[in-house]
Amino acid sequence: MKEFCQKNYNDKIGTCNVTIRSHGCFLVSLCMLADIDPRQANKILREQGGYSNGCLIRSERAAELLNLNYGGRTRQKQNSVCIAETDHFKKIGIPQHFFVWLGNGRIIDPLTGQEKNNPYKIVSYRLFKPKENDMKLKEKLEQALRCISRCRTGQNQKGEVDYIRKEFVNTNRSIEDYAQNVIRDERIPRLWQATTGEKTCPKSEIDFWQKYFFDHPDKEFKDLAGTWYHDHVEPLKKANLGLTMENGKLSAERNKLRKELDKTNNDNNDLQTRIKELKDSKLYKENVKLKEELKKKPKVIYKRRKITIGEFASALWDMIKKVKI
């Protein structure tokens, strides 16, 4: 399915004075289903009666001209590709907006031309579907049957395929839809839980692998288990192992520091004990007592005074006379 963005087209719709850019969401959505360029489709509808009142699309005639099947309009939720309508923009004066509904909660919005999760409240579905030749329909039917059989039994058994074919022909149910739902709702979530241990599988994983296994019905689910183990479980185990080793190193460092602290505390305790022993000794007590006595004795103060030269000479002469020659 080609994706188109209405903002890329400034052509007038039909014979009205509005453009595909401003009012072309319905037309562009039809073009994505029909795999046709919006300019070309606009020309076909304009020249061959696909519009009424200038630019209102006639659904049945448009389906015929664009090689689509049209099953009418419904409010019942659809599980397959069609066009959906929303009133999301009515508060700003736009009563309708159309987009391609993919049946799995995803849409292709003509405002952007890209696939995304549906942000809109859907008010109706327009049941347009691409026409397919009988050979392609038969191939898709056999593909869906193989998918269902493998999901239910683990292998492609002819009896299982025949039973499913008969069951769905009798009930007029969509085998293709059922096959994708079996993969989406049963097989993949169970495999995710068994592989990773987590109960809820991410929607992105479900969306991708649902399409992958439906498009490749002969692929084995055990390959997916190996992929998930390699991508999700193994890195987590390695991370946990690295964290455990790091925690072991931290514990060893902590124990080493604790031993050093204990040794320091012990040395400090020994020093305190030795100080106490010294304070209790006889010599220490006598020293303290002597210091107290010295504090009580009066201090002798010596004062200096200046002497004359005569006094100095007299004192020096007295010293000389005392010296014996």
Contacts in CASP RR format, 6 or more apart in sequence:
PFRMAT RR
TARGET T0000
AUTHOR 0000-0000-0000
METHOD contacts of the structure
MODEL  1
MKEFCQKNYNDKIGTCNVTIRSHGCFLVSLCMLADIDPRQANKILREQGG
YSNGCLIRSERAAELLNLNYGGRTRQKQNSVCIAETDHFKKIGIPQHFFV
WLGNGRIIDPLTGQEKNNPYKIVSYRLFKPKENDMKLKEKLEQALRCISR
CRTGQNQKGEVDYIRKEFVNTNRSIEDYAQNVIRDERIPRLWQATTGEKT
CPKSEIDFWQKYFFDHPDKEFKDLAGTWYHDHVEPLKKANLGLTMENGKL
SAERNKLRKELDKTNNDNNDLQTRIKELKDSKLYKENVKLKEELKKKPKV
IYKRRKITIGEFASALWDMIKKVKI
1 32 0 8 1.000
1 33 0 8 1.000
1 35 0 8 1.000
1 81 0 8 1.000
1 100 0 8 1.000
1 108 0 8 1.000
2 31 0 8 1.000
2 32 0 8 1.000
2 35 0 8 1.000
3 32 0 8 1.000
3 108 0 8 1.000
3 113 0 8 1.000
3 114 0 8 1.000
3 115 0 8 1.000
4 28 0 8 1.000
4 31 0 8 1.000
4 32 0 8 1.000
4 37 0 8 1.000
4 38 0 8 1.000
4 110 0 8 1.000
4 113 0 8 1.000
5 28 0 8 1.000
5 110 0 8 1.000
5 111 0 8 1.000
5 112 0 8 1.000
5 113 0 8 1.000
5 114 0 8 1.000
6 20 0 8 1.000
6 21 0 8 1.000
6 24 0 8 1.000
6 25 0 8 1.000
6 27 0 8 1.000
6 28 0 8 1.000
6 38 0 8 1.000
6 110 0 8 1.000
6 111 0 8 1.000
7 21 0 8 1.000
7 111 0 8 1.000
8 21 0 8 1.000
9 19 0 8 1.000
9 20 0 8 1.000
9 21 0 8 1.000
9 24 0 8 1.000
9 28 0 8 1.000
9 38 0 8 1.000
9 39 0 8 1.000
10 19 0 8 1.000
10 20 0 8 1.000
10 21 0 8 1.000
11 19 0 8 1.000
11 20 0 8 1.000
11 38 0 8 1.000
11 39 0 8 1.000
11 42 0 8 1.000
12 18 0 8 1.000
12 19 0 8 1.000
12 20 0 8 1.000
12 55 0 8 1.000
13 19 0 8 1.000
13 20 0 8 1.000
13 23 0 8 1.000
13 24 0 8 1.000
13 27 0 8 1.000
13 42 0 8 1.000
13 51 0 8 1.000
13 55 0 8 1.000
14 42 0 8 1.000
14 45 0 8 1.000
14 46 0 8 1.000
14 51 0 8 1.000
14 54 0 8 1.000
14 55 0 8 1.000
15 46 0 8 1.000
15 51 0 8 1.000
15 54 0 8 1.000
15 55 0 8 1.000
16 23 0 8 1.000
16 54 0 8 1.000
16 55 0 8 1.000
18 55 0 8 1.000
20 27 0 8 1.000
20 28 0 8 1.000
20 38 0 8 1.000
20 39 0 8 1.000
20 42 0 8 1.000
23 55 0 8 1.000
24 38 0 8 1.000
24 110 0 8 1.000
25 96 0 8 1.000
25 97 0 8 1.000
25 98 0 8 1.000
25 99 0 8 1.000
25 110 0 8 1.000
25 111 0 8 1.000
26 57 0 8 1.000
26 83 0 8 1.000
26 96 0 8 1.000
26 98 0 8 1.000
27 38 0 8 1.000
27 41 0 8 1.000
27 42 0 8 1.000
27 45 0 8 1.000
27 57 0 8 1.000
28 38 0 8 1.000
28 110 0 8 1.000
29 83 0 8 1.000
29 98 0 8 1.000
29 99 0 8 1.000
29 100 0 8 1.000
29 108 0 8 1.000
29 110 0 8 1.000
30 41 0 8 1.000
30 57 0 8 1.000
30 62 0 8 1.000
30 66 0 8 1.000
30 68 0 8 1.000
30 83 0 8 1.000
30 128 0 8 1.000
31 37 0 8 1.000
31 38 0 8 1.000
31 41 0 8 1.000
31 66 0 8 1.000
32 100 0 8 1.000
32 108 0 8 1.000
32 110 0 8 1.000
33 66 0 8 1.000
33 68 0 8 1.000
33 81 0 8 1.000
33 83 0 8 1.000
33 100 0 8 1.000
33 128 0 8 1.000
33 129 0 8 1.000
33 130 0 8 1.000
34 41 0 8 1.000
34 66 0 8 1.000
34 67 0 8 1.000
34 68 0 8 1.000
34 130 0 8 1.000
35 130 0 8 1.000
36 66 0 8 1.000
41 66 0 8 1.000
44 50 0 8 1.000
44 65 0 8 1.000
44 66 0 8 1.000
45 51 0 8 1.000
45 57 0 8 1.000
45 61 0 8 1.000
45 62 0 8 1.000
45 65 0 8 1.000
45 66 0 8 1.000
48 61 0 8 1.000
48 65 0 8 1.000
49 58 0 8 1.000
49 61 0 8 1.000
49 65 0 8 1.000
50 57 0 8 1.000
50 58 0 8 1.000
50 61 0 8 1.000
50 62 0 8 1.000
50 65 0 8 1.000
51 57 0 8 1.000
51 58 0 8 1.000
52 58 0 8 1.000
59 70 0 8 1.000
59 72 0 8 1.000
59 73 0 8 1.000
59 126 0 8 1.000
59 128 0 8 1.000
60 70 0 8 1.000
62 68 0 8 1.000
62 70 0 8 1.000
63 69 0 8 1.000
63 70 0 8 1.000
63 128 0 8 1.000
67 130 0 8 1.000
67 131 0 8 1.000
68 128 0 8 1.000
68 129 0 8 1.000
68 130 0 8 1.000
68 131 0 8 1.000
69 127 0 8 1.000
69 128 0 8 1.000
69 129 0 8 1.000
69 130 0 8 1.000
69 131 0 8 1.000
70 126 0 8 1.000
70 127 0 8 1.000
70 128 0 8 1.000
71 127 0 8 1.000
71 128 0 8 1.000
71 129 0 8 1.000
72 126 0 8 1.000
72 127 0 8 1.000
73 124 0 8 1.000
73 125 0 8 1.000
73 126 0 8 1.000
73 127 0 8 1.000
74 124 0 8 1.000
74 125 0 8 1.000
74 127 0 8 1.000
75 123 0 8 1.000
75 124 0 8 1.000
75 125 0 8 1.000
76 125 0 8 1.000
77 122 0 8 1.000
77 125 0 8 1.000
78 84 0 8 1.000
78 101 0 8 1.000
78 103 0 8 1.000
78 125 0 8 1.000
78 127 0 8 1.000
79 103 0 8 1.000
79 104 0 8 1.000
79 174 0 8 1.000
79 177 0 8 1.000
79 181 0 8 1.000
80 103 0 8 1.000
80 129 0 8 1.000
80 174 0 8 1.000
80 176 0 8 1.000
80 177 0 8 1.000
81 100 0 8 1.000
81 101 0 8 1.000
81 102 0 8 1.000
81 103 0 8 1.000
81 129 0 8 1.000
82 100 0 8 1.000
82 101 0 8 1.000
82 103 0 8 1.000
82 125 0 8 1.000
82 126 0 8 1.000
82 127 0 8 1.000
82 128 0 8 1.000
82 129 0 8 1.000
83 98 0 8 1.000
83 99 0 8 1.000
83 100 0 8 1.000
83 101 0 8 1.000
83 125 0 8 1.000
83 126 0 8 1.000
83 128 0 8 1.000
84 98 0 8 1.000
84 99 0 8 1.000
84 100 0 8 1.000
84 101 0 8 1.000
84 107 0 8 1.000
84 120 0 8 1.000
84 122 0 8 1.000
84 124 0 8 1.000
84 125 0 8 1.000
84 126 0 8 1.000
85 96 0 8 1.000
85 97 0 8 1.000
85 98 0 8 1.000
85 122 0 8 1.000
85 123 0 8 1.000
85 124 0 8 1.000
85 125 0 8 1.000
85 126 0 8 1.000
86 96 0 8 1.000
86 97 0 8 1.000
86 98 0 8 1.000
86 99 0 8 1.000
86 120 0 8 1.000
86 121 0 8 1.000
86 122 0 8 1.000
86 123 0 8 1.000
87 95 0 8 1.000
87 96 0 8 1.000
87 97 0 8 1.000
87 121 0 8 1.000
87 123 0 8 1.000
88 97 0 8 1.000
88 119 0 8 1.000
88 120 0 8 1.000
88 121 0 8 1.000
89 95 0 8 1.000
89 97 0 8 1.000
97 111 0 8 1.000
97 120 0 8 1.000
98 110 0 8 1.000
98 126 0 8 1.000
99 107 0 8 1.000
99 108 0 8 1.000
99 109 0 8 1.000
99 110 0 8 1.000
99 111 0 8 1.000
99 120 0 8 1.000
100 107 0 8 1.000
100 108 0 8 1.000
100 110 0 8 1.000
101 107 0 8 1.000
101 118 0 8 1.000
101 122 0 8 1.000
101 125 0 8 1.000
102 108 0 8 1.000
102 115 0 8 1.000
104 180 0 8 1.000
104 184 0 8 1.000
104 207 0 8 1.000
104 210 0 8 1.000
105 117 0 8 1.000
105 118 0 8 1.000
106 115 0 8 1.000
106 116 0 8 1.000
106 117 0 8 1.000
106 118 0 8 1.000
106 207 0 8 1.000
107 115 0 8 1.000
107 116 0 8 1.000
107 117 0 8 1.000
107 118 0 8 1.000
107 120 0 8 1.000
108 114 0 8 1.000
108 115 0 8 1.000
108 116 0 8 1.000
109 116 0 8 1.000
132 140 0 8 1.000
140 176 0 8 1.000
141 165 0 8 1.000
141 175 0 8 1.000
141 176 0 8 1.000
143 179 0 8 1.000
143 214 0 8 1.000
143 217 0 8 1.000
144 175 0 8 1.000
144 176 0 8 1.000
144 178 0 8 1.000
144 179 0 8 1.000
144 180 0 8 1.000
144 214 0 8 1.000
145 161 0 8 1.000
145 164 0 8 1.000
145 165 0 8 1.000
145 175 0 8 1.000
145 179 0 8 1.000
146 156 0 8 1.000
146 161 0 8 1.000
146 217 0 8 1.000
146 218 0 8 1.000
147 179 0 8 1.000
147 180 0 8 1.000
147 182 0 8 1.000
147 183 0 8 1.000
147 213 0 8 1.000
147 214 0 8 1.000
147 217 0 8 1.000
148 164 0 8 1.000
148 175 0 8 1.000
148 178 0 8 1.000
148 179 0 8 1.000
148 182 0 8 1.000
149 155 0 8 1.000
149 156 0 8 1.000
149 157 0 8 1.000
149 160 0 8 1.000
149 161 0 8 1.000
149 164 0 8 1.000
150 156 0 8 1.000
150 217 0 8 1.000
150 221 0 8 1.000
151 179 0 8 1.000
151 182 0 8 1.000
151 183 0 8 1.000
151 186 0 8 1.000
151 187 0 8 1.000
152 160 0 8 1.000
152 182 0 8 1.000
153 160 0 8 1.000
154 221 0 8 1.000
164 175 0 8 1.000
165 175 0 8 1.000
168 174 0 8 1.000
168 175 0 8 1.000
168 178 0 8 1.000
179 214 0 8 1.000
180 210 0 8 1.000
180 214 0 8 1.000
183 209 0 8 1.000
183 210 0 8 1.000
183 213 0 8 1.000
183 214 0 8 1.000
184 206 0 8 1.000
184 210 0 8 1.000
187 213 0 8 1.000
187 221 0 8 1.000
188 201 0 8 1.000
188 205 0 8 1.000
188 206 0 8 1.000
188 209 0 8 1.000
188 210 0 8 1.000
188 213 0 8 1.000
188 224 0 8 1.000
189 200 0 8 1.000
189 201 0 8 1.000
189 206 0 8 1.000
191 221 0 8 1.000
191 224 0 8 1.000
191 225 0 8 1.000
191 228 0 8 1.000
192 198 0 8 1.000
192 201 0 8 1.000
192 205 0 8 1.000
192 228 0 8 1.000
193 199 0 8 1.000
193 201 0 8 1.000
194 225 0 8 1.000
195 225 0 8 1.000
195 226 0 8 1.000
195 228 0 8 1.000
195 229 0 8 1.000
195 232 0 8 1.000
195 233 0 8 1.000
196 228 0 8 1.000
196 232 0 8 1.000
196 233 0 8 1.000
209 224 0 8 1.000
212 219 0 8 1.000
213 219 0 8 1.000
213 221 0 8 1.000
213 224 0 8 1.000
278 284 0 8 1.000
END
